[in-house]
């Protein structure tokens, strides 16, 4: 019923019946918002929520929707990282209003005019400039927009179709190989490789995920030539 309400409101949904299925699917696909129940087979929504906040680097909105309505349950979920909490039974209008509010909040936090700073990288959207260790990187417009999307969503799988839409302004009328080619160039140009503390990973039959790896001396990395890279 909940999925039907959301789909009638113009959104796509996917249902996972266990924590294991969700974790597998979440690592391979892109989602904009999550709805969790508390009681799950062989696990709990609270455990799943903690897993999300510990392993996912971008702040995906999470709505807890469950029959448990004790004040201690609400507090536990919110302190574990839930963005909102609703106790069943619920109405269609209120659920959709809560989801719209969470989506608006997430969109505001991803303002495309902001400056992103991640490790050694600084990306200024309004100036169209990306620097690494303070040195500007020469990039084409498409490369810059692709880099901006990846660094805005570190840890999140972005599908090729989604990247085509937001970077190239296309739906599916150009080959997805275009995305693969630009990702390969970006990986080399920005040093998004394990030896530099990054992994720009292809997710089979879906898209790409940028991951930041731990490394001891990120600030001492001098193995890249920044502004000399060809566009």
N, C-alpha and C positions, 0 to 999 in steps of 0.2 A: 504493500500500500504506500509506504513511504517513497519507494522508488518511483511509483506511478505519479505521485504528487510532484516530485522533482522533475521528472521527464515532461510532464504536462506544462511545467513552468519553463521549459526550453533547455534543459540541461541533460547531459548524458550521465548515466549512473552505472556502477558495477557493484555487485553484492558478493561479499566473501563470507563463507559460513564458518570459518575457523581462523584463529590467529595465524596458523601456519600458512594457510592459503593466502591470507592478506599480505603477510610479510613477503611471500614469494611474488605475488602480483605487484606489490608496491615497489619492489626493487626493479621491476621491468617496465613499468608504465608511469604516465604522468597523471597526477590528480591535483585538483585545485582546492579541495576541501574534503574532510573526512568526518563521518558520523560513526560514533562508536556506541555499542551497547556494553553494559557491565558484565553480564553473564555470557560466557562463550564456552564452547566445548574445549575442555582440557586447558583452559586459560581464563583470563579475565580481561575486560576492556581496560582496566587500570594498568595491567601488565603491558598490554599493547601500547597504551599511551606513553608509558615510560620508555618503551623500546623506541617509539617514534622520536621522542625528545632527546634521547641519548644518541641515536644513530643518524637522524636526518638533520642536515646542516641548515636547511632553510625552514622558515617558520610557517609550516602549513597550518591553516586554521582547523581546529578540531572541535566538533560539537558532541558532547556526551548526551545520549538520549536513552533513558533506561527507566525501569520501574522503581529502582531504588531511589527513595526521596528523602532519606534521613539527612539532617543537616551535616552530620559527619561525613556522609558519602559525598555530598556536594563539595565540601571543603577539601576532601582528599583528592577528588578529581581536578579541581581548579588548581590546587597546589602542585599536582603532578604535571600540569601544563595544558589542561583543557581551556579552550577560549570561551566556552559557554556550556550550560548544563540545563537539560530539560527532563522533567519526570513525566512518564506516561501516566494516563493517556494524554495525547496532544491533539491539537486541531491543525488542519491543513494550513490555515491562514497564519497561525502563529509560527509554525515550523518554517514556512517559507520566509516570513518576515525576519526570523532569526538568521536564516541562511543568507538572505540578502545583506543583512547588517555585517555578518562575518566577511562576506565577499567584498563589500565596500571597504571595510577596514584593511583587508589584505591588499586590495588594489592601491589604497593610499600609501601603504608601506612600501609599495614597489613603484613609486613615482618615477617615470622615465626621465625626469629632468634632474634627478639627484646624482650626486657623486658617490661612486662605490669605491671603497677601499678594502681590499682583501689581500692579506700578506704583503708581498712586494708590489702588488699592482694597485694602481689608482686610475679609475675610469671616470672622466668628466663628460657626461652626456651632452650638456649644453654647448660645450666647446668642441665636442667630437675628438677628444684626445685621450689616449691611453698611455700611461707611463709605467715602467718597470724599474724599481729602485731609483725613481726620480728621473729616469731617462725616457724621452718620448719614443714610441714605436711607430714607425711609418706603416700605415695600414690603408687598405681600400675602405670605402664606405660600408660595403657588405661585411668585410672582416670585422670592422669596428662594431657593427650592430650585432653580429653573431657573438663576438666576445662579450658585449654588454649583457646579452641574454644569458650566456653561460655563467658569467660571474654573478649575475643577479639570482641565479638558481643553483648555487654550488650544492652538490649532493642530490639534486633532483634530476630524474630522467626527463629529457625533452625529446619528443618524437620528431622525426624528420618532417612530417606534415605540419606540425606546429611551428617548427623553425622556418619552413618555407613560407608560412602565412605571415609571421611577425617580422622576418628579416627581408624576405623578397616580396611580400605583399601578394603572394599567390596561394591558391588552394592546392590543387594537385595537377596543374596543367604544365608543369615542368618537371624534369626528371629529379628524383630524390638524390641521384648521384651528385647533383650540384652541391647539396649539403655535405656529402662525404668529402668532396674535393676541397671545399672551404675549411672544413674541420681539420683535414690533414695539413693544410697550409698554416692554419692557426696554431695547431699543436707544435709545429716546427718553429714558427716565428716567435711564439711566446715562451717556448721551452716548457710546454705543459706535459712533461714526462717525469717518470719516477725519480730520476737523478736530480731533478730540480724541485722535487717535492709535490708534484702534481700528477694526476691521472685523468686524461680525457678519454673516457672509455666508451666504446661502441656497445650498446645493449642489443643483443641479437633480435632481429626483426622488429626493432622499435625505433631507437634513436641513440642519443648520447647523454652521458652524465659526466660532469666535471667534479672530481674529488680532490680534496687537499690532503696530502699525506704528511705525516710528521717527519720533520727533519731537523737536525741540530743547528745548522748555521745558515738559515735561509738568507739572512742579511749579508752573508759573505759571498753569495753566489756571483761569480763574475764570468761565468762560462758563456753568457749570451751577448751577442752584439745587438743592441737595441735599434737605434735609428738607421742602421745600415741594412736591415732586412729589406728585401725587395717586396714591392706590393704586387 
